[in-house]
Amino acid sequence: WGKGFASEAAIAVKNMAAHKLPEVSLISLIDKENTRSKNLARKLGAKFEKEIHFKEHIACIYRHPK
């Protein structure tokens, strides 16, 4: 944990999506309690959108800018 692999992977996915699927709006669906993932989403420019119920959990949707 804390080695930067998640941020490297997230940046790669975000860049690929922007290049291959420019019309698609990218989101991060994150468990409400997962502070590290929420921080990473914000670091990548995503903005909190809303909380939803997802598979018996409360999840947060963060939307990434295009």
DSSP file with accessible surface (Angstrom, degrees, kcal/mol):
  #  RESIDUE AA STRUCTURE BP1 BP2  ACC     N-H-->O    O-->H-N    N-H-->O    O-->H-N    TCO  KAPPA ALPHA  PHI   PSI    X-CA   Y-CA   Z-CA
    1    1 A W              0   0  266      0, 0.0     0, 0.0     0, 0.0     0, 0.0   0.000 360.0 360.0 360.0 148.8    0.0    0.0    0.0
    2    2 A G        +     0   0   60      1,-0.1     0, 0.0     0, 0.0     0, 0.0   0.700 360.0 118.8  76.6  18.7    1.1    3.6   -0.6
    3    3 A K  S    S-     0   0  154      0, 0.0    -1,-0.1     0, 0.0     0, 0.0   0.445  84.1-111.3 -95.9  -3.2    3.5    2.7   -3.5
    4    4 A G  S  > S+     0   0   29      3,-0.0     4,-2.3     4,-0.0     5,-0.2   0.488  81.6 123.4  89.5   2.5    1.6    4.8   -6.1
    5    5 A F  H  > S+     0   0  144      1,-0.2     4,-2.6     2,-0.2     5,-0.2   0.900  72.9  51.8 -65.5 -38.8    0.4    1.8   -8.2
    6    6 A A  H  > S+     0   0   67      2,-0.2     4,-2.8     1,-0.2    -1,-0.2   0.921 111.3  46.7 -64.6 -42.1   -3.2    2.9   -7.9
    7    7 A S  H  > S+     0   0   20      2,-0.2     4,-2.6     1,-0.2     5,-0.2   0.919 112.2  50.3 -68.6 -38.8   -2.5    6.4   -9.1
    8    8 A E  H  X S+     0   0  124     -4,-2.3     4,-2.1     1,-0.2    -2,-0.2   0.931 114.1  44.9 -62.0 -44.0   -0.4    5.1  -12.0
    9    9 A A  H  X S+     0   0   57     -4,-2.6     4,-2.5     2,-0.2     5,-0.2   0.920 113.2  50.0 -66.3 -43.2   -3.1    2.7  -13.0
   10   10 A A  H  X S+     0   0   29     -4,-2.8     4,-2.7     1,-0.2    -2,-0.2   0.907 110.5  49.7 -64.3 -40.4   -5.9    5.4  -12.6
   11   11 A I  H  X S+     0   0   71     -4,-2.6     4,-2.6     2,-0.2     5,-0.2   0.921 111.0  50.2 -63.9 -42.1   -3.9    7.9  -14.7
   12   12 A A  H  X S+     0   0   57     -4,-2.1     4,-2.5    -5,-0.2    -2,-0.2   0.928 112.8  45.8 -63.0 -43.8   -3.4    5.3  -17.4
   13   13 A V  H  X S+     0   0   79     -4,-2.5     4,-2.9     2,-0.2     5,-0.2   0.926 112.9  50.4 -64.8 -45.0   -7.1    4.4  -17.5
   14   14 A K  H  X S+     0   0   50     -4,-2.7     4,-2.3    -5,-0.2    -2,-0.2   0.931 113.0  45.9 -60.2 -44.6   -8.1    8.1  -17.5
   15   15 A N  H  X S+     0   0  101     -4,-2.6     4,-1.8     2,-0.2    -1,-0.2   0.912 113.5  49.0 -66.3 -41.8   -5.7    8.9  -20.4
   16   16 A M  H  X S+     0   0   96     -4,-2.5     4,-3.3    -5,-0.2     5,-0.4   0.929 111.6  49.3 -63.7 -43.8   -6.8    5.8  -22.4
   17   17 A A  H  X S+     0   0   14     -4,-2.9     4,-2.5     1,-0.2     7,-0.3   0.911 109.7  51.5 -63.6 -41.2  -10.5    6.7  -21.9
   18   18 A A  H  < S+     0   0   60     -4,-2.3    -1,-0.2    -5,-0.2    -2,-0.2   0.875 117.7  39.5 -62.8 -36.0   -9.9   10.3  -23.0
   19   19 A H  H  < S+     0   0  150     -4,-1.8    -2,-0.2    -5,-0.2    -1,-0.2   0.921 127.2  30.0 -79.7 -45.9   -8.2    9.1  -26.2
   20   20 A K  H  < S+     0   0  139     -4,-3.3    -3,-0.2     1,-0.2    -2,-0.2   0.767 133.3  26.7 -87.8 -29.9  -10.3    6.1  -27.1
   21   21 A L    ><  +     0   0   79     -4,-2.5     3,-1.9    -5,-0.4    -1,-0.2  -0.463  64.1 159.1-132.9  61.3  -13.7    7.2  -25.8
   22   22 A P  T 3  S+     0   0   78      0, 0.0    -1,-0.1     0, 0.0    -4,-0.1   0.761  75.4  56.7 -63.0 -22.0  -13.8   11.0  -25.7
   23   23 A E  T 3  S+     0   0  131     -3,-0.1     2,-0.3     2,-0.1    -5,-0.1   0.601  89.6  93.6 -83.9  -9.2  -17.6   11.0  -25.7
   24   24 A V  S <  S-     0   0   72     -3,-1.9     2,-0.6    -7,-0.3    -3,-0.1  -0.652  72.3-135.3 -89.9 136.5  -17.8    8.9  -22.5
   25   25 A S        -     0   0   47     -2,-0.3     2,-0.4    41,-0.1    -2,-0.1  -0.804  23.0-142.4 -89.7 121.0  -18.1   10.5  -19.1
   26   26 A L        -     0   0   50     -2,-0.6    38,-2.8    38,-0.4     2,-0.3  -0.682  22.4-180.0 -89.7 133.3  -15.7    8.7  -16.7
   27   27 A I  E     -A   63   0A  72     -2,-0.4     2,-0.5    36,-0.2    36,-0.2  -0.884  24.2-138.4-125.2 160.5  -16.7    8.1  -13.1
   28   28 A S  E     -A   62   0A  32     34,-2.7    34,-2.4    -2,-0.3     2,-0.7  -0.991  13.2-157.5-113.8 127.5  -15.1    6.6  -10.0
   29   29 A L  E     +A   61   0A  72     -2,-0.5     2,-0.4    32,-0.2    32,-0.2  -0.933  24.4 176.5-105.9 110.8  -17.5    4.4   -7.9
   30   30 A I  E     -A   60   0A  14     30,-2.7    30,-3.7    -2,-0.7    -2,-0.0  -0.949  36.0-108.5-126.8 134.2  -15.9    4.3   -4.5
   31   31 A D  E >   -A   59   0A  61     -2,-0.4     3,-2.0    28,-0.3    28,-0.3  -0.314  35.3-121.2 -54.6 136.9  -17.1    2.8   -1.2
   32   32 A K  T 3  S+     0   0   72     26,-2.6    -1,-0.1     1,-0.3    27,-0.1   0.814 111.0  50.2 -54.8 -33.1  -18.0    5.6    1.2
   33   33 A E  T 3  S+     0   0  148     25,-0.3     2,-1.7     1,-0.1    -1,-0.3   0.532  81.9 100.7 -85.2  -5.1  -15.5    4.5    3.8
   34   34 A N    <>  +     0   0   66     -3,-2.0     4,-2.1     1,-0.2     5,-0.2  -0.540  42.4 169.0 -87.7  81.8  -12.5    4.3    1.3
   35   35 A T  H  > S+     0   0   81     -2,-1.7     4,-2.7     1,-0.2    -1,-0.2   0.878  71.8  55.5 -61.9 -40.8  -10.8    7.6    2.1
   36   36 A R  H  > S+     0   0  150      1,-0.2     4,-2.1     2,-0.2    -1,-0.2   0.916 109.6  46.1 -63.5 -41.5   -7.6    6.8    0.1
   37   37 A S  H  > S+     0   0   44      2,-0.2     4,-2.5     1,-0.2    -1,-0.2   0.892 111.9  51.2 -69.1 -37.8   -9.5    6.1   -3.1
   38   38 A K  H  X S+     0   0   38     -4,-2.1     4,-2.3     2,-0.2    -2,-0.2   0.921 110.2  50.1 -64.2 -40.8  -11.7    9.2   -2.6
   39   39 A N  H  X S+     0   0   79     -4,-2.7     4,-2.5     1,-0.2    -2,-0.2   0.903 110.4  50.1 -62.6 -40.5   -8.5   11.3   -2.2
   40   40 A L  H  X S+     0   0   34     -4,-2.1     4,-1.9     2,-0.2    -2,-0.2   0.926 108.6  51.8 -64.4 -44.2   -7.0    9.7   -5.3
   41   41 A A  H  <>S+     0   0    3     -4,-2.5     5,-2.5     1,-0.2    -2,-0.2   0.932 112.1  46.3 -58.6 -44.9  -10.1   10.6   -7.3
   42   42 A R  H ><5S+     0   0  114     -4,-2.3     3,-1.9     1,-0.2    -1,-0.2   0.907 108.4  56.3 -64.3 -39.8   -9.9   14.2   -6.1
   43   43 A K  H 3<5S+     0   0  151     -4,-2.5    -1,-0.2     1,-0.3    -2,-0.2   0.859 105.5  52.5 -59.0 -34.2   -6.2   14.3   -6.9
   44   44 A L  T 3<5S-     0   0   22     -4,-1.9    -1,-0.3    -3,-0.1    -2,-0.2   0.367 128.6 -99.0 -84.5   3.7   -7.0   13.3  -10.5
   45   45 A G  T < 5S+     0   0   28     -3,-1.9    -3,-0.2     1,-0.3    -2,-0.1   0.469  73.1 146.2  97.3   2.0   -9.5   16.1  -10.8
   46   46 A A      < -     0   0    3     -5,-2.5     2,-0.4    -6,-0.2    -1,-0.3  -0.416  36.4-145.0 -73.4 149.9  -12.8   14.3  -10.1
   47   47 A K  E     -B   63   0A 156     16,-2.4    16,-2.6    -2,-0.1     2,-0.1  -0.933  23.3-106.1-116.5 138.2  -15.6   16.0   -8.2
   48   48 A F  E     +B   62   0A 105     -2,-0.4    14,-0.2    14,-0.2     3,-0.1  -0.378  39.9 172.6 -59.8 134.1  -18.0   14.4   -5.8
   49   49 A E  E     -     0   0A  81     12,-3.2     2,-0.3     1,-0.4    13,-0.2   0.782  50.3 -44.5-110.7 -53.3  -21.4   14.0   -7.4
   50   50 A K  E     -B   61   0A 108     11,-1.1    11,-3.0     2,-0.0    -1,-0.4  -0.984  45.7-103.7-170.1 168.1  -23.6   11.9   -5.1
   51   51 A E  E     +B   60   0A  92     -2,-0.3     2,-0.3     9,-0.2     9,-0.2  -0.842  37.5 179.0-102.4 144.5  -23.9    8.9   -2.8
   52   52 A I  E     -B   59   0A  47      7,-2.8     7,-3.1    -2,-0.4     2,-0.5  -0.928  34.2-108.8-137.2 163.1  -25.8    5.8   -4.0
   53   53 A H  E     +B   58   0A 160     -2,-0.3     2,-0.4     5,-0.2     5,-0.2  -0.850  43.1 173.4 -91.2 125.5  -26.7    2.4   -2.6
   54   54 A F  E >   -B   57   0A  92      3,-3.1     3,-1.1    -2,-0.5    -2,-0.0  -0.953  62.2 -23.8-141.4 115.7  -24.6   -0.2   -4.5
   55   55 A K  T 3  S-     0   0  166     -2,-0.4     3,-0.1     1,-0.3    -1,-0.1   0.917 126.3 -46.8  48.2  54.6  -24.5   -3.9   -3.7
   56   56 A E  T 3  S+     0   0  197      1,-0.2     2,-0.3    -3,-0.0    -1,-0.3   0.676 124.2  93.8  66.5  18.3  -25.5   -3.5   -0.1
   57   57 A H  E <  S- B   0  54A 108     -3,-1.1    -3,-3.1   -25,-0.0     2,-0.6  -0.917  78.1-115.4-130.6 162.4  -23.1   -0.6    0.5
   58   58 A I  E     - B   0  53A  64     -2,-0.3   -26,-2.6    -5,-0.2     2,-0.3  -0.890  40.8-174.3 -97.0 126.5  -23.1    3.1    0.3
   59   59 A A  E     -AB  31  52A   4     -7,-3.1    -7,-2.8    -2,-0.6     2,-0.4  -0.874  18.7-134.2-121.5 155.2  -20.9    4.3   -2.5
   60   60 A C  E     -AB  30  51A   2    -30,-3.7   -30,-2.7    -2,-0.3     2,-0.5  -0.897  12.0-144.9-108.1 138.5  -19.8    7.7   -3.7
   61   61 A I  E     -AB  29  50A  16    -11,-3.0   -12,-3.2    -2,-0.4   -11,-1.1  -0.912  14.8-173.0-102.7 125.6  -19.7    8.7   -7.4
   62   62 A Y  E     -AB  28  48A  10    -34,-2.4   -34,-2.7    -2,-0.5     2,-0.5  -0.982  13.0-147.9-115.2 127.3  -16.9   11.0   -8.4
   63   63 A R  E     -AB  27  47A  87    -16,-2.6   -16,-2.4    -2,-0.5   -36,-0.2  -0.837   9.0-143.3-100.9 131.6  -17.1   12.4  -12.0
   64   64 A H        -     0   0   12    -38,-2.8   -38,-0.4    -2,-0.5   -18,-0.2  -0.681  21.3-112.0 -91.4 143.9  -13.8   13.1  -13.8
   65   65 A P              0   0   75      0, 0.0    -1,-0.1     0, 0.0   -39,-0.1  -0.359 360.0 360.0 -69.6 153.8  -13.4   16.1  -16.1
   66   66 A K              0   0  168     -2,-0.0   -41,-0.1   -41,-0.0   -43,-0.0  -0.400 360.0 360.0 -81.1 360.0  -13.1   15.3  -19.9
